[in-house]
Amino acid sequence: MISCVRHVAGGRAVMCLVAWLTVTAALPSVAASQMLAPSEAVNARIAVAANQRLATWFTPPDPGTSPGETVVLLPGVLGSSFSMRHLTAALTAAGHPVLVIDPLGMGASDRPPDADYSLQSQALRVLAVLDSLKLSRVRIAAHGTSATIALHAAAQAPDRFMHVVSIAGGPVSSQKTDGVQAALRIARLLDTPVGRHLARRKFAAQFRQRSASHDWLTDRVLSEYLAPLSTDLRGTLRGLQRMGDAADTVHLASMLESVQAPVTLLTGAVSTPGLPTSEQQLLLRNHVQTLRVLVVHGAGSMLHEEKPGEVVRAITCCLRR
């Protein structure tokens, strides 16, 4: 059972309780070291500009699949494609094509020092990946700050997005967020064995603060989350610094008003860092044409780890709309 608030143009709000009576996809168990990828899944680094390749994980749609069936997933700044493993496993098991994109500077994607890391530019890169894969219409779900990337993409190409699902991501005007600052502090510690031990403890503390339940945070999962930061330490530091320095030139309100797709905001019922603020929710309510807010009980801002079944059901629900 989750709480739901539906907002429509004009600011009217309707309260309801939603019980997920139909489970569209059971959640398979997922080993920490794998995405539980089907045999036809394709891992590729797609060039979107010079020295800018985005890491992707893609299960192509079957011939005859209706446009819009593909679900695009964008991990947050503290995650990577690995963080979407529960969602990819359940969605692909239910027969939905899935595309996971690590935004520039995150996960296994490139970290060029001279790139524009504004959220607007990140959205343009997402659109370039869709062009490369010849995906004309999709639905998109994104965690944390990456939800603003998804909203920018939907605003820049409204005819290509049928639904936007924000997983605990309020709209932001830059990536100078607590998540980026935390990742930057942790990355600076990874250069020595003592520093790596301390970084691991601090990283775990960040996730515990953002979660209502800590059962998901095993040693193996923590190692997978840390791996992209330590693989290219200097590149990671440069990329995170550039993310923090980048700012968007488009006003958030005007950007949100250009989003034609319905927007679903998932937020945890337990107050933790990283959840959308009341001001961010008000901004969405006032400027997005159609907004549905789902409050997931027993979760903080790491919804896709704590309650992945609720996130999957929210996504599959929008696939039926």
Secondary structure, DSSP 4 states (H G I P E B T S, - for coil): -EEEEEEETTS-EEEEEE---S-SS------TT-----TT-EEEEEEEETTEEEEEEEEPPPTTPPTT--EEEE--TT--GGGGHHHHHHHHHTT--EEEE--TTSTTS---TTS---HHHHHHHHHHHHHHTT--SEEEEEETTHHHHHHHHHHHSGGGEEEEEEES----SBS-SHHHHHHHHHHTTTTSHHHHHHHHHHHHHHHHHT-S--TT--HHHHHHHHHHHHHTHHHHHHHHHHHHH-B-SS-HHHHHHT--S-EEEEEESS--TTSPPHHHHHHHHHH-SEEEEEEETT--S-HHHH-HHHHHHHHHHHHT-
